[in-house]
Amino acid sequence: MSFIDARDRRTGNPGTAAAFVRPGTAGVLLVNLGTPDGTDIGSVRRYLLEFLSDRRVIEANPWIWQPILRGIILITRPRKSAANYRRIWNQERNESPLRTYTRGQSDGLEARLADDGIPVEWAMRYGNPTTATGIDRLIARGCDRIVLVPLYPQYSATTTATANDQAFRALMRLRRQPALRTVPSFPDDPAYIQALARSVRSRLAELDWVPELLIASFHGLPVEYVQRGDPYVTECARTMNALREELRMTPQEFPLTFQSRFGPTRWLGPYTEPKVKKLAANGIRRIAVLTPGFLSDCIETLDEIGNELREAFEHAGGEKFATVPCLNDSADAVTLLERLVRRELSGWR
């Protein structure tokens, strides 16, 4: 008798009450922000259109915002963004580093969970592979339960919530929906903080000079979003409090800043670039920069910090500048993801 169905012995049709269905398994879907498929202007424009059309990201009235987006931003910005992507592109794989590292995290986590028979897939909120594709792949691998892991240490509606939204949209089209659990943010999870601290110590040990300051740069957020209840800034503070304690550093030795401002509205501060330029003007000549809001290196860390911020600091009089890489697909990153996933799998196995 098949595990897929039990056929009625008289008619040969699939049985009803007598049917057997193979038990499903739990799977894991890692979801990151997204990336263009290429560095050509068309690919970047398609990516920016999807990203900047998300009402979680841009909360302005679409009747006002969409003409600005389509009539100004998507005409002027893709060329510059494409050039920036070309500066950090993984030429060997012909893909962005974010895609490379997210795949690496998925492969590493699947290897850790292999003995438990738990498949792992990865997806992007914007661009490819889509969240719906990731869910379809897990279903095809026999999953009737999915642990969704938004790859953002600190919660924001602009990141974590929109990743969850997209997964639920994908489920809306399915007749048989898998059960879904979403992993909460982990701003001060000990595994994350300890991994960050090790990455800082390791990177600083490689330098032949000593930074006068270690700067933390988080992705920014409009102040208005926080005033409406977004907990992002509180979660950034939780990360910093725990990391400073782990590294035994003070706020003066390890200040918090915010990068990636967009548009005329007021964003969380202090802003990273003006802060760093002021430091250089005041005689600070050697700094290192950490980006604890990013689990993987991407255009915001590799280009905005690694290239643009470096140039701004040196132009203002700075002499030595170093970045601390994100955890990427390191053993520490995979260990963190394994810890988060196994906690959510509890009761499902």
C-alpha angles and dihedrals in degrees: 000000000000120000087218096059141341112231120218105253092221101046105020089229122132111277125238116203090018095052119123122207122195109245112253128228136227120257138186129232119194112202124195131180103263148250141218116264091235144359095255118112094247094056092047092047092052091049094048091047092056094042098045093043091063108111089212090060100039110029095182119119105279091221087064099031102046096060089050092047096046098033101044117004099046090048098049108026106052094068093055093041091050090054090050092051090051089058093060102026120134096239095184093059095025092232141100118276088242090064092045094051095043090053089048091052090050093049092047093049093047089054090053092050097040095101088056093051093238115147122213129205133175135216145169128240090218122029127359141017088029125218090245090054091052092051091047091052092052092049089050087054091057102265120152092166126050132192107207115207116194102201096225119112093202122048122241131158086232092062118011096033095047091049089054091045092055093050092052090048088055091051091052091071095053125093092202108039122197116231110260133209121185120211112231123231118278108207096153103017105148092233091055095045094047091048091051091049091051090050091052094049092046094050095046091049088059093058122092089212135053120242116232090211138016111216124202114208120191127183109266130242132197111265088229090065091055091048088055091056108275106150095205098111091049091052091049087054090051090054092049095047092051095043094048089051091049092049093038092234132141127230087254092055094041112029126186122234138170128228139186102057114185128190132355099294122106115266133194113287167264090047114227102228098046089045093053093045090051090050090054091047089052093054104268103138105170126050140157123206128212124189106205094171092068123070091190133033113255140153091296092056104030099041109017092044104019095046113013099038091044090054092047092050094048092045089054091054104276118142109188125038129171135172127213109225120237118251089261112167095333123137088258091055092050092047090053092050091046090053093050094046097046090052091055093043090061109120093016096083 
